[in-house]
Amino acid sequence: MNSRPWLANVPWELVVWQNAQLCNFKKAHHGPTSDGYESCKQFWDSAHQGMMGLHEMIETCRKCHRLAPFTNYNGNTFAAIARSLLDTLQLPAETAAVIRSLAGHIVAGVASDEETEAFRAFCSNL
């Protein structure tokens, strides 16, 4: 099911940079949280080099969002990373827009069961 090192080119420093950029753009505080930063960093560092399917990559980003490593824009940070990696699939524009939206909803934790199932079906057809 399209297993590859999806997150291999995204070291933790890039995750931190992505969050800083989002916070800067929105004029929000950027910084680590006392309860989620270290556990999320350790999880990311242990997972990001591994082979995984597309859905597993999205779930990794969702879990990191839930760990809330940053004071602001956790969901946006990990959704942006996931969506940028989806661009490597070179899908037709209309399909890419739908898949990027579904992935963003899953990472943010707001996807319906139908959306999650549609994304799983897409992943199984790759």
RODOLO-724366 format. One line per 8 residues: number of its first residue (from 0); for each residue x, y, z of N, C-alpha, C. Coordinates in steps of 0.02 Angstrom, whole numbers. Layout:
<atoms>
NUM	X/Y/Z/X/Y/Z/X/Y/Z ~ ...
</atoms>
This chain:
<atoms>
0	42/-60/0/0/0/0/44/62/0 ~ 85/71/-51/125/130/-60/169/147/0 ~ 200/95/28/243/104/86/309/136/64 ~ 326/190/98/388/224/84/405/270/144 ~ 464/298/144/483/341/201/455/412/191 ~ 390/418/198/356/481/185/386/540/222 ~ 405/530/284/426/585/327/502/591/332 ~ 539/551/294/612/549/300/646/617/289
8	618/658/246/648/723/232/619/779/275 ~ 587/759/330/557/808/375/584/796/446 ~ 645/818/459/671/811/527/634/857/574 ~ 641/845/638/605/884/689/618/958/681 ~ 679/977/663/695/1048/655/651/1081/602 ~ 633/1044/551/588/1070/500/517/1078/527 ~ 496/1031/569/430/1037/600/428/1101/642 ~ 480/1112/682/483/1172/724/482/1235/680
16	520/1234/626/522/1290/579/453/1303/550 ~ 418/1250/530/351/1258/501/305/1292/551 ~ 307/1270/614/265/1301/664/284/1374/675 ~ 349/1389/676/371/1458/685/346/1503/629 ~ 348/1477/568/324/1516/511/250/1531/516 ~ 211/1481/535/138/1491/542/124/1541/598 ~ 158/1534/654/148/1580/710/168/1652/690 ~ 225/1658/657/248/1724/636/198/1757/589
24	173/1719/541/125/1746/493/62/1770/529 ~ 40/1734/580/-21/1752/616/-7/1796/677 ~ 56/1814/686/77/1856/744/57/1824/810 ~ 68/1758/814/53/1720/874/119/1696/906 ~ 115/1681/969/175/1657/1005/195/1588/978 ~ 259/1581/965/288/1516/946/331/1491/1003 ~ 318/1431/1025/360/1402/1077/336/1332/1094 ~ 379/1296/1129/361/1227/1149/313/1227/1209
32	274/1175/1214/232/1165/1273/272/1123/1323 ~ 256/1131/1386/292/1094/1437/272/1021/1440 ~ 211/1006/1419/187/937/1425/189/897/1360 ~ 192/929/1302/188/891/1240/250/892/1196 ~ 292/941/1205/348/950/1159/396/891/1158 ~ 422/871/1215/472/817/1217/443/751/1194 ~ 383/734/1216/353/670/1195/340/670/1120 ~ 318/726/1093/306/729/1021/371/725/982
40	421/761/1005/487/759/972/514/688/971 ~ 510/653/1027/534/584/1031/495/539/984 ~ 428/547/983/387/507/938/405/521/865 ~ 411/585/847/429/604/778/497/575/759 ~ 546/585/804/613/560/789/615/485/780 ~ 572/448/815/571/375/809/532/353/747 ~ 486/394/723/443/373/668/462/401/600 ~ 492/460/597/496/496/534/542/463/482
48	588/422/502/632/388/453/603/323/427 ~ 551/298/459/524/232/443/481/228/380 ~ 477/168/355/433/153/299/361/152/326 ~ 316/182/290/245/182/310/202/194/250 ~ 140/173/256/92/187/205/68/259/211 ~ 33/282/160/9/351/159/-38/364/219 ~ -84/319/232/-130/329/287/-92/330/354 ~ -41/290/360/-1/290/422/36/356/430
56	59/385/375/92/450/379/43/503/405 ~ -18/501/379/-69/549/401/-85/538/475 ~ -89/475/496/-103/460/566/-45/482/611 ~ 16/477/588/74/502/626/67/577/636 ~ 49/613/584/39/685/591/-19/701/638 ~ -72/661/634/-130/672/679/-109/662/752 ~ -71/608/764/-50/595/833/-6/652/859 ~ 38/677/817/81/733/837/40/795/853
64	-10/808/813/-55/864/827/-86/856/896 ~ -109/795/911/-142/782/975/-95/788/1034 ~ -30/775/1022/19/782/1076/33/856/1092 ~ 13/900/1048/18/973/1057/87/996/1080 ~ 137/989/1036/205/1009/1056/216/1085/1058 ~ 173/1123/1025/183/1195/1020/126/1233/1052 ~ 139/1295/1069/88/1335/1103/31/1354/1056 ~ 44/1357/991/-7/1376/942/1/1337/877
72	-53/1328/841/-54/1302/773/-25/1232/764 ~ -38/1188/812/-15/1119/805/-49/1085/746 ~ -114/1091/741/-150/1060/686/-127/1086/618 ~ -121/1152/614/-100/1182/551/-29/1160/532 ~ 14/1154/581/83/1134/568/86/1064/537 ~ 54/1016/570/58/947/546/15/936/484 ~ -39/973/477/-79/968/415/-40/996/356 ~ -3/1051/366/37/1080/312/91/1031/290
80	122/998/337/173/948/320/142/891/280 ~ 87/865/304/53/809/270/32/829/200 ~ 2/888/194/-22/909/128/36/920/79 ~ 92/946/104/149/956/58/176/889/34 ~ 174/838/76/197/772/55/149/740/5 ~ 86/756/10/37/730/-39/50/757/-109 ~ 81/816/-113/96/845/-178/144/801/-218 ~ 183/759/-184/229/715/-220/193/661/-260
88	129/652/-247/90/601/-284/73/624/-355 ~ 79/687/-369/64/715/-434/-4/692/-461 ~ -55/706/-421/-123/687/-438/-154/741/-482 ~ -207/723/-520/-244/774/-556/-269/827/-506 ~ -273/888/-527/-287/945/-483/-350/934/-440 ~ -403/911/-471/-466/902/-433/-458/847/-380 ~ -427/792/-397/-416/738/-349/-369/762/-294 ~ -317/798/-312/-269/823/-262/-303/868/-212
96	-348/911/-235/-383/957/-189/-425/918/-139 ~ -460/867/-162/-502/826/-118/-459/788/-67 ~ -405/758/-91/-362/718/-47/-327/763/4 ~ -305/821/-17/-273/868/30/-323/890/84 ~ -385/902/64/-436/921/112/-451/865/161 ~ -459/804/136/-471/747/179/-414/737/228 ~ -353/741/203/-294/732/246/-292/785/301 ~ -305/847/282/-305/901/331/-357/891/385
104	-416/867/366/-468/854/415/-449/797/462 ~ -417/745/434/-396/689/476/-342/712/525 ~ -293/748/501/-239/772/545/-268/817/600 ~ -314/860/583/-344/906/631/-392/871/679 ~ -411/809/663/-456/772/706/-529/791/697 ~ -546/820/640/-615/840/628/-648/801/571 ~ -614/750/546/-641/711/491/-699/668/515 ~ -750/664/474/-805/619/488/-783/548/473
112	-822/500/495/-807/430/478/-807/419/403 ~ -853/452/368/-856/446/295/-793/474/262 ~ -769/531/287/-708/560/259/-648/515/271 ~ -643/489/331/-587/444/347/-590/382/304 ~ -649/354/295/-656/295/253/-639/310/180 ~ -659/368/156/-643/388/87/-568/394/78 ~ -534/421/128/-462/427/124/-429/359/125 ~ -452/315/168/-426/246/171/-435/211/103
120	-493/220/73/-506/189/8/-459/216/-44 ~ -447/281/-43/-400/311/-90/-330/281/-80 ~ -309/275/-17/-243/247/-2/-236/175/-27 ~ -289/137/-19/-285/66/-39/-285/58/-115 ~ -305/110/-151/-305/107/-224/-243/136/-256 ~ -195/157/-216/-133/185/-244/-90/129/-274
</atoms>
